């Protein structure tokens, strides 16, 4: 998606970050929370000098993006929250259920395809299952998970317990929030959608977009997301550093 977006919008550049306990990033020190992950992003910016003018996050990362604003980074032009929510509630949903699905599978597999088949059998799409199977590493002729499932559960519990409505109700004056609801997902509730739209009518800095697909929009409908971003990202000026 980043390659497609920058091909459409050459005035932008993207820095792709694996959050703590994700991808190739280290675990870092606990507690493993939304605020901790947002602090990691701030530290990355401080140490690299790459200061993003906009941030985007999906699911857990969407709330991390909102927390980035809550830390007082009012220099952000836009914050994109992809099928995530500022509200609190009991843990539920596709990502939460996926933890149990993966725990029920074997610890090792002969191939990524074998692991993907197990996830697909639990009701997830082939695209989501294949993407999840990328979280396997190969060693001594077998594939095993490189996931810290207990750490992931801790992070998800904090996600559902973290209230960030204050950012939606009163975003920085120069920051515009863009929420994207996946039409086949319940992560962003109807009540939350109403409150986001009401906040947008009140201060003009919150927008809600609906994109067809399930929670894992980056696998279900990446083209629509790229089109939405390309059409709504502000125009970068030549004098400014690349944006992300």
trRosetta pair geometry for C-beta under 8 A, 3 or more apart (Angstrom, degrees):
i j d omega theta_ij theta_ji phi_ij phi_ji
1 4 5.6 -56 -146 39 33 110
1 5 6.1 33 156 -21 68 108
1 218 6.3 -86 -30 -142 144 95
1 222 5.1 -125 -84 -163 106 115
1 225 6.4 -17 -141 93 134 121
1 226 5.7 -152 -151 -72 83 101
2 5 5.7 -54 -144 36 29 111
2 6 6.3 19 162 -10 65 108
2 14 4.1 -132 -150 76 114 158
2 16 5.9 -87 -48 -65 160 118
3 6 6.3 -60 -143 42 27 102
3 7 6.3 32 155 -23 62 108
4 7 5.7 -56 -150 33 29 114
4 8 6.6 23 154 -13 63 107
4 222 7.5 110 36 144 153 111
4 223 7.9 -97 164 -110 161 57
4 226 4.8 -37 113 -127 122 153
5 8 5.8 -62 -154 40 32 107
5 9 6.0 -26 166 33 71 105
5 12 6.9 -53 138 87 101 131
5 14 6.7 79 76 -46 125 136
5 226 5.3 -139 -75 -138 78 90
5 229 5.6 -24 -125 98 122 135
5 230 6.3 -156 -139 -67 72 89
6 9 6.3 -71 -122 70 32 70
6 10 6.5 71 174 -104 68 45
6 12 5.9 -128 -108 87 75 84
6 13 6.4 45 -116 -113 129 41
6 14 6.1 -118 -51 -3 118 104
7 10 7.4 9 -147 -69 20 81
8 226 6.7 130 3 167 147 103
8 230 4.3 -41 127 -116 141 136
9 12 4.6 23 118 19 112 114
9 229 7.8 -107 0 126 143 91
9 230 5.4 -167 -37 -128 111 77
9 233 6.0 43 -146 65 169 138
11 235 6.4 20 95 -160 165 61
11 236 4.0 177 157 45 109 107
11 243 7.6 24 132 23 75 111
12 233 6.2 -14 -62 148 148 156
12 236 6.2 155 -72 -18 65 135
12 242 6.9 101 -165 -168 32 83
12 243 5.0 -54 -130 67 79 98
12 244 7.3 132 -178 -85 89 41
13 242 3.5 19 16 167 124 134
13 243 6.5 141 40 59 68 41
13 244 5.7 -44 97 -71 70 90
14 244 5.0 121 -131 -134 34 92
15 50 5.6 109 -62 142 154 147
15 52 6.7 -119 35 -74 118 111
15 244 4.3 35 11 -174 85 166
17 25 7.6 46 176 -68 74 136
17 41 6.4 118 110 -109 170 88
17 44 6.4 -82 -113 -58 136 179
18 22 4.5 -158 -175 102 84 93
18 23 3.1 -107 -122 54 142 129
18 24 5.7 127 32 43 162 62
18 25 4.0 -167 101 -19 103 108
19 22 4.5 57 59 19 73 131
19 23 7.9 103 38 22 49 102
19 25 6.4 -141 106 46 18 159
19 37 4.8 12 -160 -151 119 120
19 40 6.8 120 -147 74 68 142
19 41 7.9 -34 -107 -56 84 97
19 60 7.3 -130 57 110 162 116
19 61 6.2 -158 -32 -92 137 94
19 64 6.5 -129 -105 -76 141 171
20 25 5.6 -111 -100 124 34 127
20 26 7.1 -28 -132 93 78 52
20 27 5.9 64 -175 -165 97 32
20 28 4.7 -71 -117 23 130 116
20 32 6.4 -145 111 -131 127 92
20 36 6.9 -44 28 124 151 106
20 37 5.6 -133 24 -102 102 82
20 40 5.6 177 -36 -48 105 164
20 155 7.9 176 87 -91 96 137
21 25 7.2 -34 11 86 22 103
21 27 5.5 46 -71 -120 78 70
21 32 6.2 36 -17 -143 140 136
21 148 5.3 -90 -142 51 105 117
21 151 4.6 -153 -119 125 145 129
21 152 6.1 -172 147 -72 132 69
21 155 6.4 -161 61 -30 145 144
22 25 5.8 28 64 35 68 117
25 28 7.7 -22 155 -23 103 101
25 40 7.9 69 -173 170 142 148
27 30 7.9 -22 150 -54 108 74
27 32 7.4 -60 -174 -87 88 120
27 148 6.6 38 -99 -3 117 163
27 151 6.4 -96 -135 -131 112 162
28 36 7.2 170 104 164 132 113
28 40 6.2 -121 -45 -94 168 123
30 36 7.6 -44 -156 -115 36 168
30 154 7.8 -32 -131 139 116 157
31 36 5.9 -162 87 -43 68 143
31 154 7.6 -138 -170 161 80 126
31 158 7.7 130 149 -79 113 149
32 36 6.1 -114 -133 68 26 148
32 37 7.8 47 -167 -49 63 94
32 151 5.3 113 -32 -164 175 87
32 154 4.8 83 69 102 115 121
32 155 4.8 -70 140 -69 106 87
32 158 7.2 -173 107 6 63 142
33 36 4.4 102 51 4 78 102
33 37 7.0 -142 93 -3 44 84
33 154 8.0 -74 -70 143 57 93
33 155 7.0 -171 -100 -123 20 63
33 158 4.4 -135 -130 -177 73 163
33 162 7.5 127 -177 -68 96 131
34 37 5.9 -58 -152 37 30 109
34 38 6.4 29 152 -18 65 107
34 60 7.4 -146 -100 -171 86 82
34 63 5.1 -60 -133 122 135 112
34 64 5.7 -148 -158 -83 77 64
34 67 5.1 162 146 -43 101 152
34 155 7.6 119 -58 -164 58 78
34 158 5.5 -160 -12 128 84 109
34 159 5.9 119 -63 -94 113 59
34 162 4.7 -46 25 -29 146 172
35 38 5.6 -54 -147 37 33 111
35 39 6.3 37 152 -22 65 104
35 67 5.7 -146 -95 -166 53 140
35 162 7.5 -179 -32 -122 86 137
36 39 5.6 -53 -151 34 32 114
36 40 6.7 39 149 -24 63 99
37 40 5.5 -45 -154 25 37 116
37 41 7.0 38 149 -19 63 98
37 60 7.6 56 42 149 173 106
37 61 7.9 -115 145 -108 142 60
37 64 4.7 -66 107 -116 119 125
37 67 7.6 90 73 68 86 144
37 155 7.3 65 -41 -141 131 119
38 41 5.7 -50 -157 31 38 113
38 42 6.7 39 147 -18 66 102
38 64 5.1 -175 -70 -162 79 73
38 65 8.0 -173 -106 -64 100 13
38 67 3.7 -123 -53 107 153 113
38 68 4.9 -155 -149 -68 106 62
38 70 7.6 12 163 53 170 98
38 71 6.1 -178 141 -33 125 128
39 42 5.5 -51 -149 36 38 113
39 43 6.3 40 152 -21 68 104
39 71 7.5 151 -84 -97 65 145
40 43 5.6 -54 -149 36 32 112
40 44 6.5 39 150 -24 64 101
41 44 5.5 -48 -152 30 33 116
41 45 6.7 33 151 -18 63 103
41 55 7.4 56 174 -128 150 142
41 64 6.9 121 -18 161 137 113
41 68 5.9 -45 84 -99 141 118
42 45 5.7 -55 -154 35 34 111
42 46 6.4 32 150 -19 67 106
42 68 7.1 171 -57 -133 90 83
42 71 6.3 -103 -67 131 142 166
42 73 7.4 -152 -102 -60 104 133
43 46 5.6 -54 -146 37 34 112
43 47 6.1 23 160 -12 68 111
44 47 6.2 -65 -144 42 25 102
44 48 5.9 -4 168 4 65 118
44 50 7.5 -38 139 61 88 103
45 48 6.5 -70 -132 50 21 93
45 49 7.6 81 177 -94 54 2
45 50 6.0 -108 -127 78 63 62
45 51 5.2 78 -168 -100 115 61
45 52 6.8 -96 -101 5 123 81
50 244 6.9 16 165 19 112 140
51 75 7.3 -2 160 102 121 143
51 241 7.5 84 54 69 83 141
52 55 5.5 94 111 -70 145 79
52 76 7.2 19 108 -112 87 90
52 243 6.7 76 -155 -168 63 64
52 244 4.4 -83 -114 72 101 85
53 75 6.9 -89 -124 139 66 89
53 76 6.4 141 179 -136 40 46
53 77 4.8 24 157 2 98 108
53 78 7.8 48 128 25 77 74
53 236 8.0 142 48 -105 151 101
53 240 7.5 22 -47 164 149 138
53 243 4.6 -57 38 -129 111 106
53 244 7.6 115 29 39 66 48
54 76 6.1 106 -103 -165 40 87
54 77 5.3 -52 -67 61 92 90
54 78 4.1 7 -124 61 117 87
54 79 6.9 -160 -157 -73 71 36
54 80 7.0 48 167 -10 109 97
54 233 7.0 -135 26 -133 169 95
54 243 6.1 41 20 173 96 117
54 244 7.1 -156 63 99 73 31
55 65 4.7 -178 115 -135 113 98
55 68 5.6 15 43 73 166 162
55 76 6.3 -48 4 -133 94 134
55 78 8.0 -168 34 98 47 63
55 79 5.6 0 61 -122 86 74
55 80 7.2 -150 103 32 46 75
55 244 7.8 29 -96 114 55 75
56 61 7.9 35 127 133 53 118
56 65 6.5 -15 -152 -97 10 150
56 79 7.7 163 -84 -167 44 45
56 80 3.8 -6 -113 64 88 116
56 82 6.7 44 -179 -21 93 112
56 229 7.7 -12 -90 -109 152 130
57 60 7.5 -87 166 98 117 47
57 61 3.0 -146 -165 137 100 84
57 62 4.3 -172 99 -72 92 33
57 63 7.3 -100 107 30 139 36
57 64 5.1 -179 -128 60 167 94
57 65 3.8 -166 11 -28 117 112
57 80 7.3 155 23 89 49 72
57 81 6.6 -5 64 -118 83 55
57 82 6.7 -154 101 26 37 90
57 84 6.7 0 107 -9 94 156
58 61 5.2 31 46 57 48 115
58 62 5.8 16 -137 -43 12 95
58 82 4.0 -35 -103 78 75 119
58 83 6.4 21 -156 51 80 90
58 84 6.8 169 -172 -38 29 110
58 217 7.1 -147 -134 46 126 99
58 218 6.2 -59 -80 -28 170 119
59 62 6.0 130 37 4 13 104
59 82 7.3 -32 -20 92 54 85
59 83 6.3 -6 -69 94 64 92
59 84 5.5 160 -125 -81 11 97
59 95 5.6 116 -159 -57 137 153
59 187 7.1 -90 -117 -144 71 161
59 215 6.8 66 -87 170 108 106
60 63 6.2 -59 -164 37 39 103
60 64 6.5 42 141 -21 69 107
60 84 7.3 -164 -35 -116 9 124
60 95 7.3 -169 -32 162 96 163
60 155 6.2 35 -146 142 146 114
60 156 6.7 -85 -86 -94 120 67
60 159 5.2 -89 -118 -90 82 141
61 64 4.9 -50 -146 36 42 120
61 65 6.4 51 152 -26 69 96
61 82 7.8 7 82 46 102 98
61 84 7.3 -132 71 -62 53 150
62 65 5.6 -46 -154 27 34 113
62 66 6.9 32 148 -14 62 100
62 80 7.9 -84 -122 121 86 56
62 81 4.0 88 -165 -157 105 74
62 82 5.5 -147 -80 44 118 54
62 83 6.9 -164 -34 71 155 42
62 84 2.5 175 75 17 140 150
62 85 7.6 65 104 -1 130 34
63 66 5.4 -48 -151 36 41 113
63 67 6.3 45 148 -21 67 103
63 81 7.6 69 -62 -140 39 112
63 84 5.3 -143 -36 171 73 131
63 85 7.2 -11 -73 65 104 46
63 86 7.1 149 -116 -100 86 46
63 159 5.6 146 39 -142 155 86
63 162 6.2 111 174 84 136 129
63 164 6.3 161 -151 5 85 144
64 67 5.5 -53 -147 38 33 113
64 68 6.5 48 148 -31 63 97
65 68 5.4 -42 -156 20 34 120
65 69 7.4 33 148 -13 59 97
65 79 5.1 150 154 -165 110 101
65 80 6.9 -67 172 65 166 49
65 81 5.8 -160 72 -87 128 76
65 84 7.9 128 35 60 108 153
66 69 5.8 -52 -162 33 40 110
66 70 6.5 42 142 -22 68 105
66 79 6.6 111 -86 158 53 145
66 81 6.2 29 -49 -91 102 129
66 84 7.8 -154 -11 113 119 128
66 86 5.8 -172 -154 -98 169 94
66 164 4.4 95 131 146 133 154
66 167 5.0 161 -170 68 94 159
66 168 7.7 -21 -138 -47 127 84
66 177 7.8 39 -105 -127 89 123
67 70 5.0 -49 -145 35 42 118
67 71 6.6 53 152 -29 66 95
67 162 7.4 -26 -75 166 119 145
67 164 6.4 -98 -69 -100 66 138
68 71 6.0 -47 -161 21 30 115
68 73 5.7 -39 157 36 78 137
68 76 7.3 90 121 -54 111 152
68 79 7.3 174 69 -118 112 123
69 73 6.1 -100 -111 58 37 86
69 74 7.7 74 -153 -86 77 50
69 76 6.3 -90 -94 40 88 144
69 79 5.7 -53 -48 -62 128 156
69 167 5.0 99 93 -143 124 128
69 171 6.5 -35 177 -138 146 87
69 172 6.7 -142 -161 -4 101 106
69 175 6.2 146 -127 157 122 164
69 177 7.9 -40 -46 -84 168 105
70 164 6.1 -103 -53 -136 136 102
70 166 7.0 82 -115 80 105 109
70 167 5.3 -82 -67 -67 86 117
73 76 5.5 62 122 -23 99 106
73 172 8.0 -110 96 -20 42 152
74 172 3.3 175 -131 -138 95 153
74 173 7.2 36 -170 32 123 70
74 174 6.2 92 163 44 87 98
74 175 6.1 -118 -150 -25 59 119
75 174 7.4 -9 -133 87 26 131
76 79 5.9 46 142 -56 141 90
76 172 7.3 113 51 49 86 135
76 174 7.8 150 74 102 46 89
76 175 4.9 43 84 -113 89 113
77 174 6.8 -58 -109 148 53 91
77 175 6.7 -180 -164 -114 10 56
77 176 6.9 -9 157 24 58 92
77 234 5.6 -88 159 19 144 138
77 243 7.8 -32 28 -140 131 138
78 175 7.1 160 -89 -159 20 66
78 176 5.1 -24 -107 68 74 90
78 177 7.7 150 -159 -93 61 21
78 178 6.2 9 -171 -2 108 112
78 232 7.7 133 -131 132 157 99
78 233 6.9 -128 28 -123 157 63
78 234 6.9 173 -27 -6 121 100
79 171 7.8 -150 24 -138 127 133
79 175 6.3 28 -11 179 104 111
79 176 7.5 -174 25 89 69 44
79 177 5.1 -20 65 -113 101 68
79 178 7.0 177 85 28 49 70
80 178 4.9 -18 -108 72 69 108
80 180 6.9 18 -174 -11 90 113
80 229 7.1 -4 -100 -102 160 101
81 84 4.9 -105 179 58 93 106
81 85 8.0 132 158 -63 128 20
81 86 7.8 -17 -161 -47 166 86
81 177 6.8 4 -1 -171 116 95
81 178 7.0 172 23 88 71 53
81 179 4.9 -22 69 -109 108 68
81 180 6.9 179 87 21 54 72
82 180 4.8 -8 -120 58 60 121
82 217 6.1 -125 177 48 114 133
82 218 7.7 65 144 -46 153 93
82 225 7.1 23 -123 -129 131 129
83 180 6.2 -50 -36 98 64 84
83 181 6.4 98 -99 -137 68 34
83 182 4.4 7 -92 -8 131 105
83 185 5.4 30 -149 82 125 160
83 187 5.2 78 171 60 84 139
83 188 6.2 -123 -144 -13 50 109
83 215 5.3 166 152 -146 147 61
83 217 5.8 154 -12 -14 132 119
84 179 7.9 -123 61 -139 70 89
84 187 6.5 -50 -106 144 27 129
84 188 7.0 47 79 -65 18 99
85 187 5.8 -160 -24 150 112 78
85 188 4.9 173 -80 -101 97 64
85 189 7.0 53 -121 4 146 79
85 192 5.4 -34 -143 -159 109 170
86 163 7.1 53 158 -167 77 48
86 164 4.2 -110 -147 76 91 85
86 165 5.0 130 131 -73 124 53
86 167 6.6 -150 -124 54 135 101
86 168 5.2 -134 2 -23 169 128
86 192 7.0 159 45 -151 79 118
87 163 7.1 -2 -149 -122 32 73
87 165 6.9 47 -88 -61 59 104
87 189 6.8 -40 41 23 155 116
87 191 7.8 73 -81 93 161 103
87 192 5.0 -111 -20 -91 130 121
88 160 6.3 89 -154 163 63 54
88 161 5.8 35 -139 -144 113 25
88 162 6.8 175 -89 61 96 25
88 163 4.9 -48 -31 -73 115 86
89 92 7.2 -48 117 21 113 109
89 160 5.8 -82 68 -163 55 98
89 189 7.8 97 -33 -34 155 137
90 160 6.6 10 166 168 11 141
91 96 4.9 152 169 -127 95 144
91 156 6.2 75 -129 136 120 104
91 157 6.1 -49 -64 -102 131 62
91 160 4.8 -136 -78 -12 64 163
92 96 5.6 -151 -178 46 7 152
92 97 8.0 19 -169 -41 49 91
92 160 7.9 107 15 -110 65 141
92 186 7.9 -39 116 96 116 117
93 96 5.0 93 58 14 72 105
93 97 6.9 -139 101 -5 34 93
93 185 7.6 42 -149 -166 110 93
93 186 6.5 -150 -104 74 92 88
93 187 5.4 64 -130 -87 148 81
93 215 6.7 110 177 -86 110 156
94 97 6.0 -59 -145 39 26 108
94 98 6.4 35 154 -32 62 105
94 124 7.7 111 -163 -104 107 99
94 185 7.0 -71 -3 -127 128 99
94 187 7.6 -63 23 -55 96 107
94 214 6.8 100 -68 166 164 113
94 215 4.4 -171 41 28 141 147
94 216 7.1 -116 124 -29 147 92
95 98 5.5 -49 -151 23 32 119
95 99 7.7 45 151 -27 58 89
95 156 6.7 -169 122 -117 111 130
95 187 8.0 48 7 -95 110 126
95 215 6.7 -128 -33 140 89 150
96 99 6.3 -43 -172 12 38 112
96 156 5.9 155 -97 168 80 145
97 100 5.9 -55 -165 37 49 108
97 101 6.4 51 141 -23 74 105
98 101 5.2 -51 -146 35 41 118
98 102 6.2 38 157 -18 71 102
98 119 7.6 24 -142 -143 93 109
98 124 7.2 57 -103 -71 102 142
98 132 7.2 -145 -168 -106 129 144
99 102 6.2 -59 -151 37 27 105
99 103 6.3 26 153 -18 63 110
99 149 6.0 129 -154 -161 91 99
99 152 6.3 -176 -105 105 112 118
99 153 5.7 100 -152 -80 157 91
99 156 7.2 -122 -43 16 140 157
100 103 5.5 -54 -143 38 33 113
100 104 6.3 32 157 -21 65 107
101 104 6.0 -62 -154 34 27 109
101 105 7.0 30 149 -27 61 104
101 118 7.8 150 168 136 93 90
101 119 6.0 84 144 -124 130 71
101 122 4.4 92 -131 173 124 176
101 124 7.5 95 165 -18 173 124
102 105 5.7 -51 -155 23 38 115
102 119 7.3 7 -79 -92 73 103
102 132 7.4 -137 -84 178 116 131
102 145 6.9 98 180 -105 117 150
102 147 6.8 -14 156 69 153 155
102 149 6.4 -166 97 -102 121 126
103 149 6.0 131 -76 -180 95 162
105 115 6.7 78 169 -140 151 76
105 118 4.6 95 -114 141 119 152
105 119 7.4 -32 -61 -59 145 72
106 109 6.4 134 79 -69 115 72
106 118 7.8 -147 18 -80 81 163
107 144 6.0 6 154 -136 76 100
107 145 7.0 -96 -156 15 58 100
108 142 4.5 5 -173 167 121 131
108 143 6.6 140 -161 73 65 47
108 144 4.9 -34 -99 -84 76 89
109 112 7.2 111 100 -85 137 22
109 114 4.3 178 -168 83 114 118
109 115 4.5 -109 -34 -51 167 92
109 136 6.9 -50 42 -134 119 153
109 142 6.9 138 63 -170 36 81
109 143 4.6 -32 65 67 90 104
109 144 7.6 164 17 -78 73 41
110 114 5.4 83 49 -14 80 153
110 142 6.9 -56 -99 -122 39 70
110 143 7.3 3 91 17 8 99
111 114 4.8 110 58 -4 77 98
111 115 7.6 -144 99 2 50 82
111 143 6.5 72 -145 0 9 136
112 115 5.8 -56 -157 38 40 109
112 116 6.1 41 148 -21 71 107
112 130 7.7 63 145 -145 112 64
112 133 4.1 108 -173 158 91 124
112 134 7.4 39 -147 -74 135 41
112 136 5.7 -173 -104 49 84 138
112 143 6.0 -173 -67 -131 60 171
113 116 5.6 -54 -144 38 33 113
113 117 6.3 40 154 -26 65 103
113 133 7.4 65 -67 -162 22 166
114 117 5.8 -51 -152 28 29 114
114 118 7.0 32 150 -19 60 102
114 143 7.8 153 53 50 108 127
115 118 5.8 -54 -159 30 36 113
115 119 6.8 29 150 -13 67 104
115 129 8.0 175 118 178 68 89
115 132 7.5 -133 135 108 108 94
115 133 4.6 142 87 -116 113 99
115 136 5.9 163 9 -54 166 143
115 143 6.6 -100 -26 106 131 131
116 119 5.8 -58 -152 39 37 108
116 120 6.0 36 152 -20 70 109
116 126 7.2 52 165 -153 118 64
116 129 4.0 103 -164 142 78 101
116 130 5.0 28 -126 -82 141 51
116 132 7.0 145 -106 65 71 91
116 133 4.2 -51 -60 -40 91 140
117 120 5.6 -54 -142 40 31 112
117 121 6.3 39 155 -27 64 104
117 129 7.3 102 -54 166 18 144
118 121 5.7 -50 -149 29 29 114
118 122 7.1 28 150 -19 59 103
118 129 7.9 162 64 -150 52 118
119 122 5.8 -56 -161 30 37 112
119 124 5.1 -35 152 50 90 131
119 128 7.1 -130 139 111 126 88
119 129 3.9 167 86 -124 113 92
119 132 5.4 136 -97 66 172 144
119 133 7.3 -142 13 -51 136 88
120 123 7.9 169 180 27 35 10
120 124 5.8 -96 -103 72 40 77
120 125 7.3 -31 -121 142 86 14
120 126 5.7 24 -108 -91 131 58
120 129 4.2 -40 -54 -51 84 164
124 128 4.4 -103 172 86 112 127
124 129 5.2 140 98 -57 112 87
124 132 7.6 35 121 -4 160 139
125 128 4.7 93 56 10 83 100
125 129 6.8 -149 94 -4 42 89
125 214 7.2 169 -14 30 126 143
125 216 7.5 -148 40 62 117 129
125 219 6.9 168 83 122 126 124
125 220 7.0 114 30 -89 163 87
126 129 5.6 -57 -142 41 31 112
126 130 6.0 32 159 -20 67 107
127 130 6.0 -55 -145 36 26 109
127 131 6.4 27 154 -18 61 108
127 216 7.3 174 106 112 103 128
127 219 3.8 156 139 170 116 114
127 220 6.7 161 78 -72 146 47
128 131 5.7 -56 -149 37 31 112
128 132 6.3 31 154 -19 66 106
128 214 7.8 -49 -53 84 137 133
128 216 4.7 118 -100 53 108 166
128 219 5.3 164 -71 76 60 158
128 220 7.9 7 -53 -53 98 86
129 132 5.8 -53 -148 36 30 111
129 133 6.5 33 152 -23 63 105
130 133 5.6 -53 -151 31 32 114
130 134 7.4 47 147 -32 59 91
130 219 8.0 154 59 -140 94 135
131 134 5.8 -41 -169 9 39 115
131 216 7.2 172 52 -176 152 138
131 218 7.9 114 -122 96 159 103
131 219 5.3 -106 -28 -78 143 136
132 135 5.9 -44 -177 17 52 114
133 136 5.8 -24 -175 0 60 118
135 145 6.2 15 125 -146 97 75
135 146 5.9 -139 176 50 70 85
135 147 5.4 36 160 -52 131 105
136 143 4.2 31 164 176 133 109
136 144 6.4 146 -152 70 84 19
136 145 6.0 -55 -101 -92 68 41
136 146 6.8 146 -133 -3 18 88
137 143 7.0 162 78 -148 24 67
137 144 6.5 -29 59 63 73 71
137 146 4.8 66 -12 -51 111 122
138 142 7.5 167 -148 86 58 30
138 143 5.5 -33 -93 -94 65 74
139 142 6.6 -29 71 64 63 74
139 144 6.7 -39 36 20 108 110
145 149 7.7 23 134 -43 149 104
147 152 6.4 -12 180 -27 104 138
148 151 3.7 24 118 24 119 121
148 152 6.2 151 90 -21 66 84
149 152 5.4 -50 -143 36 34 114
149 153 6.4 38 154 -22 64 101
150 153 5.7 -50 -150 33 32 112
150 154 6.6 36 150 -21 63 102
151 154 5.5 -50 -152 32 35 114
151 155 6.5 34 152 -17 66 104
152 155 5.7 -54 -150 36 33 111
152 156 6.3 30 154 -16 66 107
153 156 5.7 -56 -145 39 32 109
153 157 6.3 36 155 -22 66 104
154 157 5.9 -53 -149 33 29 111
154 158 6.7 25 154 -14 62 106
155 158 5.8 -58 -154 38 32 109
155 159 6.4 43 146 -29 65 102
156 159 5.1 -43 -149 26 38 121
156 160 6.7 30 157 -12 66 101
157 160 6.2 -59 -154 39 32 104
157 161 6.3 19 152 -10 65 116
158 161 5.5 -67 -142 47 35 107
158 162 5.8 40 159 -35 71 110
159 162 6.2 -57 -143 24 23 111
163 166 7.6 77 129 -8 88 90
164 167 5.0 -10 168 16 92 116
164 168 7.1 96 122 -14 76 93
165 168 5.3 -58 -153 41 49 111
165 169 5.7 41 153 -17 80 109
165 195 7.3 -39 -135 146 114 142
166 169 5.9 -57 -138 43 29 107
166 170 6.3 -35 178 41 64 99
167 170 7.4 -94 -140 65 17 59
167 171 5.8 46 174 -92 65 75
167 177 7.4 122 138 -81 97 142
168 171 6.9 4 -123 -48 19 97
168 177 6.4 -108 -115 75 68 172
168 195 7.2 66 125 129 143 101
168 196 6.1 -80 -162 -110 133 73
168 199 5.2 107 152 71 88 178
168 206 5.8 62 -159 -105 79 148
169 199 5.5 -114 -103 -118 46 124
170 203 7.4 137 -113 -53 45 166
171 175 4.9 -121 162 86 112 104
171 176 7.5 114 115 -105 154 19
171 177 5.5 -158 -75 -27 155 112
171 203 7.2 165 37 107 88 143
171 205 4.9 -135 62 116 127 131
171 206 6.8 150 -9 -60 134 92
172 175 4.2 67 61 10 96 115
173 205 7.8 -142 -149 -69 28 156
175 205 6.6 75 92 -179 57 130
176 205 5.0 -127 -112 -156 59 74
176 206 7.5 -172 -166 -72 62 30
176 207 7.0 19 172 0 104 106
177 196 7.9 -119 111 -153 125 104
177 205 6.2 73 13 140 82 77
177 206 4.5 -5 65 -112 111 73
177 207 7.0 175 93 25 61 64
178 207 5.1 -12 -113 66 68 102
178 209 6.5 13 -176 -3 94 116
178 232 6.6 109 -103 133 154 150
179 188 6.8 136 172 -130 121 153
179 193 7.9 -165 112 -115 140 67
179 196 5.4 -47 22 -160 152 158
179 206 7.1 19 -6 -173 107 90
179 207 7.0 -173 29 91 71 50
179 208 5.0 -19 71 -110 106 68
179 209 7.0 175 90 25 52 70
180 209 4.9 -22 -109 72 70 103
180 210 7.8 152 -161 -96 59 16
180 211 5.5 6 -174 2 107 120
180 217 7.1 -75 128 20 127 175
180 225 7.2 55 -167 -116 165 91
180 228 7.0 104 -105 121 127 162
181 185 7.1 -156 -177 66 69 101
181 188 4.6 -113 -111 70 97 139
181 193 6.2 -2 -61 -95 154 117
181 208 6.5 15 -9 -173 111 98
181 209 7.1 178 23 86 70 48
181 210 5.3 -26 69 -107 98 66
181 211 7.3 160 77 25 45 71
182 185 3.8 53 78 10 110 122
182 187 7.3 50 38 30 106 111
182 188 7.8 129 29 23 67 108
182 211 6.1 -40 -104 75 54 86
182 212 7.9 29 -158 156 65 13
182 213 5.1 -74 -149 87 102 77
182 214 5.7 34 157 152 139 15
182 215 5.5 -174 52 -92 155 30
182 217 5.1 -147 -89 -64 116 108
182 220 7.2 78 -143 61 126 147
183 210 5.6 66 -75 -179 93 101
183 211 6.8 -141 -19 86 90 34
183 212 5.1 -22 21 -113 132 46
183 213 6.7 94 34 33 85 40
184 212 7.5 47 -15 -169 99 56
184 213 6.2 -105 27 132 109 21
184 214 4.5 -53 88 -87 115 61
184 215 7.8 -100 92 -27 79 57
184 220 8.0 -144 46 -167 124 163
185 188 7.1 59 105 24 104 79
185 213 7.9 3 -21 107 106 63
185 214 5.5 108 -62 -168 93 50
185 215 4.1 120 -112 -71 133 72
186 189 6.6 29 -179 -95 75 63
187 215 5.6 98 -23 -116 128 110
188 192 5.3 -121 -170 85 70 130
188 193 6.1 89 144 -61 104 88
189 192 4.6 99 55 5 79 101
189 193 7.0 -136 99 -6 45 84
190 193 5.5 -50 -150 32 34 115
190 194 6.6 37 152 -20 65 102
191 194 5.8 -52 -153 32 33 112
191 195 6.6 29 152 -16 65 106
192 195 5.7 -56 -148 38 35 110
192 196 6.3 37 153 -21 68 104
193 196 5.8 -54 -148 34 31 111
193 197 6.4 26 156 -14 65 107
193 208 5.8 101 -152 -152 82 156
194 197 5.9 -60 -150 40 29 108
194 198 6.2 30 153 -20 65 108
195 198 5.6 -52 -145 37 32 113
195 199 6.4 35 154 -20 64 104
196 199 5.8 -55 -152 36 30 111
196 200 6.4 32 150 -20 64 105
196 206 5.5 -138 -173 153 77 127
196 208 5.0 108 108 -66 127 117
197 200 5.5 -51 -148 35 34 114
197 201 6.5 35 154 -18 65 101
197 206 7.7 -142 -91 110 22 106
197 208 5.5 -58 -69 9 86 134
198 201 5.8 -52 -149 35 33 109
198 202 6.4 31 152 -21 64 108
199 202 5.6 -59 -149 36 32 113
199 203 6.4 -23 173 26 70 102
199 206 4.6 24 101 38 106 151
200 203 7.3 -81 -134 57 22 68
200 204 6.6 57 -175 -113 59 19
200 205 7.1 -146 -122 57 63 30
200 206 3.9 -118 -74 77 83 80
200 207 5.7 108 -122 -77 143 42
200 208 7.0 -128 -17 -10 149 86
201 204 7.8 24 -150 -68 13 55
203 206 7.2 62 66 2 98 95
209 228 6.0 106 169 -151 161 139
211 217 5.9 59 100 -139 131 136
211 221 5.8 -177 158 95 107 140
211 224 4.9 149 -152 122 109 131
211 225 6.4 42 -147 -72 164 72
211 228 6.7 -76 -82 -36 123 149
212 220 7.9 -134 119 138 65 114
212 221 5.7 134 83 -79 73 160
212 224 6.7 140 42 -37 82 171
213 216 7.7 -102 155 75 113 52
213 217 4.9 113 95 -115 138 73
213 220 3.3 136 -158 118 120 132
213 221 3.9 -135 -48 -3 141 118
213 224 7.4 -176 -14 44 126 138
214 217 7.3 -163 77 -67 45 57
214 220 5.2 160 36 -67 76 155
216 219 4.7 -3 135 34 110 109
216 220 5.7 120 88 -19 72 100
217 220 5.3 -64 -124 51 36 103
217 221 5.4 -46 -159 52 78 88
217 222 7.3 130 143 -76 69 50
217 224 7.8 -88 -173 70 108 107
217 225 5.9 114 140 -57 117 128
218 222 5.5 44 -160 -89 47 97
218 225 6.9 -35 -95 18 58 163
219 222 7.1 21 -85 -40 13 102
221 224 4.4 -7 156 25 111 118
221 225 6.5 123 110 -20 79 89
222 225 5.5 -58 -152 37 41 113
222 226 6.2 40 154 -21 72 104
223 226 5.8 -55 -150 35 31 110
223 227 6.4 31 153 -19 65 107
224 227 5.6 -53 -148 37 33 113
224 228 6.3 35 153 -22 65 106
225 228 5.7 -55 -148 35 31 112
225 229 6.3 27 156 -15 66 107
226 229 5.9 -57 -147 40 30 108
226 230 6.0 30 157 -20 66 110
227 230 5.8 -56 -143 37 27 111
227 231 6.3 20 160 -15 62 111
228 231 6.1 -64 -150 38 25 106
228 232 6.2 -9 164 5 63 120
229 232 6.3 -81 -140 49 25 92
229 233 5.7 30 172 -35 71 107
230 233 6.7 -36 -124 17 20 107
233 243 7.8 159 -176 100 122 143
236 240 5.8 -123 -169 69 91 119
236 242 7.5 22 -169 -135 164 41
236 243 5.4 -151 -89 -7 131 122
237 240 5.1 84 64 3 84 104
240 243 7.3 27 123 -54 120 93
